[in-house]
Amino acid sequence: MTTPVRVTVASLQVFLEKMIDYAGLFAPASLNMMASVNNYSRYLDHSQRWALGRFVLPVARLDEFLSVQENAAAAPWQLSGIISANIEADLAMVEELNRKTPGAVIDSLEVRVCRQNEIELVRKHQPTATTAMYEIAPEHAGELLPIVRSVGGCAKLRTGGVVEEAFPTVERLAGFIARCAELGVPFKATAGLHHPLRCRRPLTYEPNSQEGTMHGFLNVFTAAAIAWSAMRAGGTLDNGVLATCLADRDSANWHFGEDAMIWRGGGEAVRIDVHELRSMRSQFALSFGSCSFEEPLQDLRELDLL
């Protein structure tokens, strides 16, 4: 007997659409280029391929990527290029790739910045038709997020790593999301978001790996939806509600229906309809980087959400 395919409800599909940027080259997976490219090619035919975002790679490894990627006959792969400290040279490589290579396009740039002049340098040399995502440490958000807004950029927030110290507190994460919402700055999250809900798990795939408390992508993007909805309604943001959402470990507090997502973990239920979710995902909380595409989806199935 054939197992029936479960139909994904509308609000969950809108919530997850193009959410997972595949970063198999990066820790903790740390796959080689061939394995990462083969995985992404396979994911393009996955039953939940609508949840797949860009392929993430360092611009410094473009030649290696092009030597193994063979997708020129199909639609170009959308890439997110990690810019090194050699900003001008990397951006020149991006421009050349986009001009000459039919099988791939870098339309998203990710660059770590600590100072205003680095943002200005990226803006000065940024290729056309690309979006710049500036990775900012939460402690520099107050200083740098207004500058990111002024240049029409996006923020990038590191939500974890392979050591427990790399994970920001829920309060700091709530503050960053709230400030992005107040300024109208879109953001991408990266690192440590393999699982839907806040949980304690091994931090790497190595045997006997150190465990740590990890943020969940369901938490982060629901908190973003709450912040986005509050600002769109002209209200005020309650960072305490965002922190409560980020800390919620109970999947029973989430309900995805055909017309709305509901979160009940903060006392009064919060309802975000599909239209609001769609605008939030396209204009505010853009995606998250993960070294696994299948693990986040499998976890959602185990929670009976997908």
VOBA-1610 file (N, C-alpha, C; in pm, whole numbers, padded with zeros to 5 digits, always signed):
BEGIN
Met+00084-00119+00000Met+00000+00000+00000Met+00088+00125+00000Thr+00054+00220-00084Thr+00130+00344-00091Thr+00096+00435+00026Thr+00197+00489+00092Thr+00173+00580+00203Thr+00127+00714+00148Pro+00013+00767+00196Pro-00036+00894+00144Pro+00059+01007+00180Val+00072+01103+00087Val+00156+01219+00110Val+00078+01322+00189Arg+00134+01364+00300Arg+00066+01463+00383Arg+00074+01600+00317Val-00040+01667+00307Val-00046+01799+00246Val-00007+01903+00351Thr+00086+01990+00316Thr+00130+02093+00408Thr+00027+02205+00412Val-00016+02243+00533Val-00116+02349+00545Val-00056+02481+00498Ala-00145+02570+00454Ala-00101+02693+00386Ala-00012+02780+00473Ser-00047+02800+00600Ser+00031+02892+00682Ser+00171+02838+00709Leu+00184+02706+00722Leu+00317+02649+00744Leu+00402+02661+00619Gln+00342+02639+00502Gln+00420+02650+00379Gln+00465+02794+00358Val+00379+02891+00385Val+00418+03031+00374Val+00528+03063+00475Phe+00514+03010+00596Phe+00612+03034+00702Phe+00750+02981+00663Leu+00755+02864+00598Leu+00881+02797+00568Leu+00936+02827+00429Glu+00860+02894+00344Glu+00900+02907+00204Glu+01038+02971+00190Lys+01129+02899+00122Lys+01266+02945+00096Lys+01338+02988+00224Met+01305+02924+00334Met+01361+02965+00463Met+01502+02913+00485Ile+01534+02793+00434Ile+01660+02727+00471Ile+01765+02746+00363Asp+01859+02835+00388Asp+01975+02848+00300Asp+02073+02735+00334Tyr+02111+02659+00231Tyr+02193+02541+00255Tyr+02340+02578+00264Ala+02401+02547+00380Ala+02540+02582+00408Ala+02619+02458+00449Gly+02613+02356+00366Gly+02680+02230+00398Gly+02831+02240+00406Leu+02889+02344+00346Leu+03033+02363+00352Leu+03082+02403+00491Phe+02989+02449+00574Phe+03027+02509+00701Phe+03000+02414+00817Ala+03066+02443+00929Ala+03051+02362+01050Ala+02907+02370+01101Pro+02859+02261+01165Pro+02936+02141+01200Pro+02944+02034+01090Ala+02872+02050+00978Ala+02879+01948+00874Ala+03017+01949+00806Ser+03062+02067+00764Ser+03195+02085+00703Ser+03219+01987+00588Leu+03123+01975+00498Leu+03135+01885+00384Leu+03228+01946+00279Asn+03281+01861+00192Asn+03361+01914+00083Asn+03267+01970-00025Met+03326+02039-00122Met+03246+02107-00223Met+03161+02010-00304Met+03219+01898-00346Met+03145+01803-00427Met+03023+01750-00353Ala+03041+01713-00227Ala+02929+01660-00148Ala+02821+01766-00129Ser+02862+01891-00102Ser+02765+01998-00079Ser+02686+02029-00206Val+02756+02036-00319Val+02690+02063-00447Val+02594+01949-00483Asn+02637+01826-00463Asn+02550+01712-00492Asn+02426+01713-00404Asn+02445+01746-00277Asn+02330+01755-00187Asn+02230+01860-00235Tyr+02280+01979-00268Tyr+02190+02087-00309Tyr+02117+02050-00438Ser+02187+01986-00529Ser+02124+01942-00653Ser+02010+01845-00623Arg+02034+01757-00528Arg+01930+01661-00488Arg+01813+01731-00419Tyr+01843+01831-00338Tyr+01737+01903-00267Tyr+01646+01981-00363Leu+01698+02018-00478Leu+01615+02088-00576Leu+01501+02001-00628Asp+01513+01869-00607Asp+01405+01775-00644Asp+01334+01719-00522His+01360+01774-00406His+01300+01728-00280His+01151+01761-00276Ser+01073+01678-00208Ser+00928+01702-00200Ser+00895+01832-00128Gln+00987+01878-00040Gln+00968+02008+00025Gln+01070+02111-00027Arg+01098+02106-00157Arg+01198+02199-00213Arg+01155+02345-00200Trp+01025+02369-00179Trp+00978+02506-00159Trp+01036+02569-00031Ala+01090+02486+00059Ala+01153+02540+00180Ala+01301+02571+00160Leu+01355+02534+00044Leu+01498+02550+00017Leu+01529+02690-00034Gly+01630+02751+00027Gly+01675+02882-00017Gly+01800+02872-00102Arg+01897+02958-00076Arg+02018+02968-00156Arg+02125+02868-00111Phe+02220+02846-00201Phe+02341+02771-00169Phe+02444+02872-00119Val+02499+02847+00001Val+02590+02942+00064Val+02734+02894+00046Leu+02820+02984+00002Leu+02961+02948-00013Leu+03048+03072-00001Pro+03173+03054+00042Pro+03266+03167+00042Pro+03300+03208-00101Val+03301+03337-00126Val+03337+03385-00260Val+03477+03336-00298Ala+03565+03322-00200Ala+03701+03274-00228Ala+03704+03134-00287Arg+03592+03059-00277Arg+03588+02923-00330Arg+03504+02913-00457Leu+03482+03024-00524Leu+03400+03022-00645Leu+03457+02932-00754Asp+03588+02938-00776Asp+03648+02854-00880Asp+03625+02706-00851Glu+03640+02670-00725Glu+03617+02530-00686Glu+03472+02492-00709Phe+03379+02582-00673Phe+03237+02557-00696Phe+03207+02536-00844Leu+03257+02624-00928Leu+03227+02616-01070Leu+03286+02492-01134Ser+03391+02438-01076Ser+03453+02318-01133Ser+03369+02193-01110Val+03275+02197-01016Val+03194+02078-00988Val+03045+02100-01013Gln+03001+02226-01024Gln+02860+02253-01044Gln+02827+02247-01193Glu+02723+02171-01228Glu+02690+02150-01369Glu+02541+02174-01392Asn+02494+02291-01359Asn+02351+02318-01368Asn+02320+02425-01473Ala+02413+02449-01564Ala+02396+02561-01656Ala+02274+02546-01746Ala+02230+02422-01772Ala+02117+02403-01863Ala+01984+02435-01797Ala+01979+02431-01666Ala+01855+02460-01595Ala+01857+02605-01548Ala+01758+02642-01466Ala+01756+02776-01409Ala+01881+02796-01325Pro+01940+02916-01329Pro+02063+02939-01252Pro+02042+02914-01104Trp+02141+02855-01041Trp+02138+02840-00896Trp+02152+02978-00833Gln+02074+03002-00730Gln+02088+03125-00653Gln+02187+03098-00540Leu+02290+03181-00535Leu+02396+03165-00436Leu+02397+03282-00340Ser+02442+03254-00218Ser+02473+03360-00122Ser+02623+03354-00097Gly+02692+03462-00130Gly+02837+03464-00121Gly+02887+03525+00007Ile+02971+03451+00078Ile+03033+03502+00200Ile+03155+03584+00162Ile+03153+03710+00200Ile+03261+03803+00165Ile+03366+03799+00276Ser+03491+03787+00235Ser+03602+03783+00331Ser+03643+03925+00370Ala+03751+03935+00445Ala+03806+04067+00480Ala+03857+04142+00359Asn+03883+04069+00249Asn+03929+04131+00124Asn+03806+04173+00043Ile+03737+04274+00092Ile+03604+04310+00043Ile+03604+04347-00105Glu+03691+04436-00146Glu+03690+04483-00285Glu+03715+04370-00384Ala+03814+04287-00356Ala+03847+04177-00447Ala+03732+04077-00456Asp+03671+04045-00343Asp+03560+03950-00343Asp+03441+04004-00422Leu+03410+04131-00404Leu+03296+04189-00476Leu+03323+04196-00625Ala+03447+04216-00664Ala+03482+04212-00806Ala+03461+04072-00863Met+03493+03968-00786Met+03471+03831-00830Met+03322+03803-00847Val+03241+03855-00755Val+03096+03838-00765Val+03043+03901-00894Glu+03088+04022-00920Glu+03042+04092-01041Glu+03080+04014-01167Glu+03200+03959-01169Glu+03245+03883-01286Glu+03163+03755-01302Leu+03138+03685-01192Leu+03056+03563-01200Leu+02919+03594-01256Asn+02855+03697-01204Asn+02718+03728-01246Asn+02712+03773-01391Arg+02819+03826-01442Arg+02823+03873-01581Arg+02851+03760-01679Lys+02929+03660-01634Lys+02981+03561-01730Lys+02928+03420-01714Thr+02869+03386-01599Thr+02836+03246-01571Thr+02685+03224-01577Pro+02635+03147-01675Pro+02490+03129-01688Pro+02429+03035-01584Gly+02511+02947-01525Gly+02455+02844-01438Gly+02440+02881-01293Ala+02485+03001-01254Ala+02478+03041-01114Ala+02481+03192-01104Val+02415+03245-01002Val+02416+03389-00979Val+02425+03414-00829Ile+02515+03501-00789Ile+02521+03545-00650Ile+02434+03670-00638Asp+02318+03654-00578Asp+02229+03770-00560Asp+02220+03813-00414Ser+02293+03743-00327Ser+02296+03776-00184Ser+02440+03775-00137Leu+02479+03879-00065Leu+02614+03892-00012Leu+02608+03893+00140Glu+02696+03819+00205Glu+02702+03816+00351Glu+02840+03859+00396Val+02846+03962+00479Val+02974+04017+00518Val+02970+04061+00664Arg+03071+04018+00739Arg+03080+04056+00880Arg+03140+04196+00890Val+03074+04283+00966Val+03123+04420+00982Val+03124+04458+01130Cys+03221+04541+01163Cys+03233+04593+01300Cys+03230+04745+01303Arg+03249+04808+01185Arg+03260+04953+01180Arg+03182+05010+01062Gln+03147+05137+01074Gln+03070+05204+00969Gln+03145+05205+00836Asn+03276+05225+00838Asn+03350+05235+00712Asn+03348+05104+00633Glu+03333+04991+00702Glu+03323+04863+00631Glu+03190+04855+00556Ile+03083+04902+00617Ile+02953+04907+00550Ile+02960+04996+00428Glu+03024+05111+00442Glu+03036+05206+00332Glu+03121+05148+00218Leu+03223+05069+00251Leu+03307+05008+00149Leu+03229+04906+00068Val+03149+04824+00136Val+03065+04726+00066Val+02968+04799-00025Arg+02905+04902+00029Arg+02806+04976-00051Arg+02869+05038-00175Lys+02991+05087-00163Lys+03058+05152-00275Lys+03086+05055-00389His+03121+04930-00356His+03163+04833-00457His+03059+04723-00481Gln+02942+04734-00422Gln+02841+04629-00433Gln+02791+04613-00576Pro+02796+04493-00632Pro+02744+04472-00767Pro+02594+04498-00773Thr+02548+04535-00891Thr+02404+04558-00908Thr+02327+04427-00890Ala+02200+04442-00856Ala+02109+04328-00840Ala+02154+04231-00732Thr+02223+04281-00631Thr+02259+04199-00516Thr+02207+04265-00389Thr+02181+04182-00289Thr+02140+04230-00158Thr+02252+04204-00060Ala+02291+04306+00014Ala+02399+04292+00113Ala+02340+04266+00250Met+02392+04162+00315Met+02351+04127+00452Met+02471+04145+00542Tyr+02462+04240+00633Tyr+02573+04277+00718Tyr+02563+04204+00852Glu+02660+04116+00876Glu+02661+04044+01003Glu+02711+04136+01113Ile+02625+04157+01211Ile+02652+04251+01319Ile+02640+04178+01452Ala+02738+04195+01538Ala+02728+04139+01673Ala+02616+04213+01747Pro+02536+04139+01826Pro+02423+04204+01895Pro+02464+04326+01975Glu+02584+04326+02032Glu+02626+04441+02114Glu+02652+04565+02030His+02665+04550+01898His+02686+04665+01810His+02558+04706+01735Ala+02446+04642+01769Ala+02322+04667+01695Ala+02278+04812+01705Gly+02286+04870+01824Gly+02242+05007+01840Gly+02318+05105+01754Glu+02446+05081+01733Glu+02530+05169+01654Glu+02517+05144+01504Leu+02514+05017+01463Leu+02528+04984+01321Leu+02396+04960+01247Leu+02291+04915+01315Leu+02166+04888+01244Leu+02109+05012+01175Pro+02112+05132+01238Pro+02064+05250+01165Pro+02145+05279+01039Ile+02273+05247+01040Ile+02356+05269+00921Ile+02319+05167+00813Val+02294+05043+00854Val+02249+04942+00758Val+02119+04987+00692Arg+02029+05041+00771Arg+01903+05091+00714Arg+01930+05204+00614Ser+02021+05294+00648Ser+02046+05410+00563Ser+02102+05373+00427Val+02171+05257+00416Val+02225+05214+00287Val+02136+05111+00219Gly+02019+05084+00276Gly+01926+04990+00215Gly+01969+04846+00226Gly+02048+04814+00330Gly+02096+04678+00348Gly+02010+04596+00441Cys+02053+04474+00463Cys+01988+04382+00556Cys+02087+04345+00665Ala+02036+04296+00776Ala+02121+04252+00886Ala+02136+04101+00881Lys+02244+04054+00940Lys+02264+03911+00958Lys+02298+03888+01104Leu+02228+03795+01165Leu+02244+03768+01308Leu+02296+03627+01329Arg+02408+03616+01399Arg+02463+03484+01431Arg+02396+03435+01558Thr+02324+03323+01547Thr+02244+03272+01658Thr+02307+03153+01729Gly+02431+03117+01692Gly+02495+03005+01760Gly+02629+02972+01699Gly+02671+02848+01719Gly+02799+02801+01670Gly+02828+02662+01723Val+02954+02626+01730Val+02992+02492+01775Val+03041+02492+01919Val+03031+02607+01986Val+03059+02616+02130Val+02944+02690+02194Glu+02914+02657+02318Glu+02796+02714+02383Glu+02804+02865+02397Glu+02927+02918+02410Glu+02943+03062+02427Glu+02900+03140+02302Ala+02886+03072+02189Ala+02850+03141+02065Ala+02700+03172+02058Phe+02622+03119+02149Phe+02477+03138+02144Phe+02436+03260+02226Pro+02374+03361+02164Pro+02328+03476+02241Pro+02211+03437+02332Thr+02193+03512+02439Thr+02080+03487+02528Thr+01949+03521+02457Val+01839+03470+02508Val+01709+03502+02448Val+01682+03652+02460Glu+01728+03715+02568Glu+01706+03858+02585Glu+01781+03939+02480Arg+01906+03900+02454Arg+01985+03972+02353Arg+01928+03949+02214Leu+01886+03827+02187Leu+01826+03795+02058Leu+01694+03870+02039Ala+01613+03875+02144Ala+01486+03950+02138Ala+01512+04097+02111Gly+01614+04153+02175Gly+01647+04294+02153Gly+01689+04322+02011Phe+01765+04231+01952Phe+01811+04249+01814Phe+01692+04245+01718Ile+01605+04145+01734Ile+01487+04133+01647Ile+01398+04255+01662Ala+01378+04300+01786Ala+01293+04417+01810Ala+01350+04541+01743Arg+01483+04560+01753Arg+01544+04678+01693Arg+01534+04672+01541Cys+01552+04555+01482Cys+01535+04542+01338Cys+01392+04577+01297Ala+01295+04532+01374Ala+01155+04562+01343Ala+01127+04712+01355Glu+01179+04774+01458Glu+01158+04918+01478Glu+01215+05000+01364Leu+01331+04958+01313Leu+01397+05030+01205Leu+01351+04988+01067Gly+01280+04875+01059Gly+01242+04822+00929Gly+01357+04761+00853Val+01452+04700+00926Val+01569+04637+00864Val+01545+04487+00853Pro+01540+04431+00732Pro+01526+04285+00718Pro+01650+04215+00773Phe+01633+04089+00812Phe+01748+04016+00864Phe+01746+03870+00823Lys+01867+03813+00825Lys+01887+03670+00810Lys+01954+03620+00937Ala+01920+03498+00978Ala+01987+03435+01093Ala+02079+03325+01042Thr+02177+03291+01123Thr+02267+03183+01082Thr+02329+03117+01203Ala+02360+02989+01189Ala+02432+02908+01288Ala+02345+02867+01406Gly+02348+02737+01434Gly+02282+02685+01553Gly+02132+02677+01546Leu+02074+02682+01425Leu+01927+02676+01414Leu+01882+02549+01343His+01944+02437+01371His+01909+02312+01304His+01772+02261+01346His+01728+02298+01465His+01608+02239+01524His+01497+02342+01535Pro+01371+02299+01526Pro+01261+02395+01530Pro+01249+02470+01662Leu+01268+02399+01774Leu+01242+02458+01905Leu+01368+02463+01990Arg+01370+02558+02079Arg+01480+02569+02174Arg+01498+02435+02245Cys+01622+02390+02252Cys+01646+02256+02305Cys+01793+02245+02346Arg+01822+02138+02416Arg+01962+02109+02451Arg+02005+01989+02369Arg+02107+02009+02285Arg+02151+01906+02191Arg+02303+01911+02179Pro+02363+01807+02121Pro+02506+01813+02087Pro+02531+01928+01990Leu+02642+01996+02008Leu+02672+02114+01926Leu+02741+02079+01795Thr+02792+01958+01782Thr+02851+01912+01656Thr+02801+01770+01630Tyr+02844+01714+01517Tyr+02808+01577+01483Tyr+02914+01477+01528Glu+03015+01524+01597Glu+03121+01437+01644Glu+03072+01351+01762Pro+03124+01228+01775Pro+03090+01145+01892Pro+03129+01217+02021Asn+03044+01205+02122Asn+03069+01266+02253Asn+03086+01418+02245Ser+03014+01480+02150Ser+03019+01625+02136Ser+02966+01694+02261Gln+03021+01809+02291Gln+02967+01893+02397Gln+02822+01928+02366Glu+02738+01930+02467Glu+02599+01972+02449Glu+02583+02118+02486Gly+02482+02179+02430Gly+02452+02318+02462Gly+02306+02347+02434Thr+02257+02456+02486Thr+02119+02497+02462Thr+02115+02580+02334Met+02036+02532+02238Met+02031+02591+02104Met+01898+02661+02083His+01902+02771+02005His+01779+02838+01965His+01708+02755+01858Gly+01578+02775+01845Gly+01500+02706+01743Gly+01455+02802+01635Phe+01453+02755+01510Phe+01410+02844+01402Phe+01262+02875+01410Leu+01183+02785+01467Leu+01041+02814+01487Leu+01026+02927+01587Asn+01105+02925+01692Asn+01104+03034+01791Asn+01144+03166+01728Val+01256+03166+01657Val+01312+03291+01602Val+01216+03354+01502Phe+01160+03275+01411Phe+01076+03333+01308Phe+00936+03366+01359Thr+00891+03297+01463Thr+00765+03336+01526Thr+00783+03467+01601Ala+00893+03482+01674Ala+00921+03609+01742Ala+00929+03722+01640Ala+00992+03695+01525Ala+00999+03796+01419Ala+00860+03832+01368Ala+00773+03732+01354Ala+00636+03759+01308Ala+00560+03845+01409Ile+00582+03818+01538Ile+00515+03897+01641Ile+00564+04042+01636Ala+00696+04060+01623Ala+00753+04194+01616Ala+00705+04268+01492Trp+00708+04200+01379Trp+00666+04260+01253Trp+00520+04302+01257Ser+00435+04213+01309Ser+00292+04243+01316Ser+00264+04362+01407Ala+00335+04369+01521Ala+00316+04480+01614Ala+00354+04613+01550Met+00465+04616+01478Met+00508+04741+01415Met+00416+04780+01300Arg+00366+04682+01226Arg+00274+04713+01116Arg+00143+04769+01168Ala+00105+04725+01288Ala-00020+04773+01348Ala-00002+04907+01419Gly+00122+04959+01420Gly+00147+05085+01486Gly+00153+05077+01636Gly+00175+04956+01687Gly+00181+04936+01832Gly+00322+04947+01885Thr+00338+04903+02009Thr+00470+04903+02071Thr+00516+04759+02089Leu+00647+04741+02089Leu+00703+04608+02103Leu+00728+04576+02249Asp+00693+04455+02287Asp+00720+04405+02421Asp+00831+04302+02409Asn+00953+04342+02446Asn+01066+04250+02435Asn+01049+04128+02522Gly+00973+04142+02630Gly+00947+04028+02717Gly+00869+03919+02646Val+00771+03958+02564Val+00694+03859+02487Val+00784+03790+02386Leu+00871+03868+02320Leu+00962+03808+02224Leu+01056+03710+02293Ala+01107+03747+02410Ala+01197+03657+02484Ala+01123+03531+02527Thr+00998+03545+02568Thr+00917+03428+02607Thr+00899+03335+02488Cys+00873+03392+02371Cys+00857+03311+02250Cys+00988+03240+02216Leu+01098+03311+02225Leu+01228+03251+02193Leu+01266+03138+02289Ala+01215+03144+02410Ala+01248+03044+02511Ala+01150+02926+02514Asp+01042+02933+02437Asp+00936+02832+02442Asp+00983+02700+02382Arg+00969+02592+02457Arg+01012+02459+02411Arg+00894+02365+02384Asp+00773+02414+02392Asp+00654+02329+02384Asp+00588+02344+02247Ser+00596+02241+02164Ser+00539+02247+02029Ser+00387+02261+02033Ala+00323+02221+02144Ala+00178+02231+02154Ala+00131+02376+02151Asn+00222+02470+02174Asn+00185+02611+02171Asn+00175+02668+02030Trp+00214+02588+01930Trp+00205+02633+01791Trp+00093+02559+01718His+00018+02634+01641His-00083+02574+01553His-00075+02641+01418Phe-00062+02561+01313Phe-00062+02611+01176Phe-00190+02566+01108Gly-00269+02662+01064Gly-00393+02632+00993Gly-00387+02682+00851Glu-00497+02668+00779Glu-00501+02713+00641Glu-00496+02865+00629Asp-00548+02935+00730Asp-00556+03080+00719Asp-00466+03157+00814Ala-00404+03089+00910Ala-00323+03161+01009Ala-00234+03067+01088Met-00130+03126+01148Met-00048+03060+01249Met-00086+03119+01384Ile-00094+03033+01486Ile-00128+03079+01621Ile-00021+03029+01718Trp+00026+03121+01802Trp+00118+03084+01910Trp+00052+03118+02043Arg+00048+03019+02132Arg-00023+03034+02260Arg+00070+03031+02381Gly+00198+03049+02361Gly+00293+03033+02471Gly+00312+03154+02559Gly+00248+03264+02525Gly+00271+03387+02603Gly+00152+03434+02682Gly+00060+03344+02712Gly-00062+03385+02782Gly-00172+03406+02681Glu-00186+03527+02630Glu-00285+03556+02528Glu-00236+03504+02393Ala-00324+03435+02321Ala-00286+03377+02193Ala-00252+03486+02092Val-00149+03462+02013Val-00109+03553+01906Val-00143+03487+01773Arg-00223+03556+01693Arg-00265+03502+01563Arg-00204+03587+01451Ile-00133+03521+01360Ile-00073+03588+01244Ile-00132+03523+01119Asp-00210+03599+01041Asp-00273+03537+00924Asp-00170+03518+00812Val-00210+03442+00710Val-00115+03404+00606Val-00063+03524+00528His-00146+03626+00512His-00102+03745+00439His+00008+03817+00517Glu-00011+03827+00648Glu+00091+03889+00732Glu+00219+03805+00735Leu+00202+03673+00740Leu+00319+03585+00736Leu+00397+03602+00606Arg+00324+03610+00497Arg+00391+03623+00367Arg+00470+03754+00358Ser+00413+03862+00404Ser+00485+03989+00401Ser+00602+03988+00498Met+00584+03925+00615Met+00693+03915+00712Met+00811+03839+00655Arg+00783+03729+00587Arg+00892+03646+00533Arg+00960+03713+00414Ser+00887+03784+00333Ser+00948+03845+00215Ser+01016+03978+00245Gln+00974+04045+00353Gln+01024+04179+00380Gln+01100+04193+00511Phe+01097+04091+00597Phe+01160+04108+00728Phe+01251+03991+00766Ala+01195+03879+00809Ala+01275+03762+00848Ala+01295+03676+00724Leu+01412+03685+00661Leu+01431+03637+00525Leu+01465+03489+00516Ser+01555+03440+00599Ser+01600+03302+00590Ser+01693+03271+00706Phe+01734+03146+00715Phe+01843+03112+00806Phe+01936+03013+00738Gly+02064+03024+00771Gly+02163+02933+00715Gly+02176+02808+00799Ser+02179+02694+00733Ser+02191+02566+00803Ser+02279+02472+00723Cys+02367+02399+00791Cys+02452+02302+00721Cys+02374+02175+00687Ser+02247+02170+00729Ser+02160+02058+00692Ser+02026+02113+00643Phe+01977+02061+00532Phe+01843+02094+00486Phe+01741+01994+00538Glu+01780+01868+00547Glu+01685+01763+00583Glu+01657+01755+00732Glu+01757+01786+00816Glu+01738+01774+00961Glu+01628+01866+01013Pro+01623+01995+00974Pro+01513+02080+01022Pro+01375+02027+00982Leu+01364+01975+00859Leu+01235+01923+00813Leu+01198+01795+00887Gln+01297+01708+00912Gln+01270+01586+00985Gln+01222+01616+01127Asp+01283+01714+01190Asp+01240+01753+01325Asp+01096+01802+01325Leu+01058+01876+01222Leu+00919+01923+01213Leu+00823+01806+01198Arg+00866+01703+01123Arg+00780+01584+01110Arg+00766+01512+01243Glu+00874+01505+01317Glu+00869+01438+01447Glu+00781+01513+01547Leu+00767+01644+01528Leu+00677+01723+01611Leu+00535+01722+01556Asp+00513+01649+01446Asp+00384+01638+01379Asp+00335+01775+01328Leu+00430+01858+01286Leu+00395+01988+01229Leu+00404+01989+01077Leu+00479+01896+01021Leu+00498+01892+00876Leu+00451+01757+00822
//
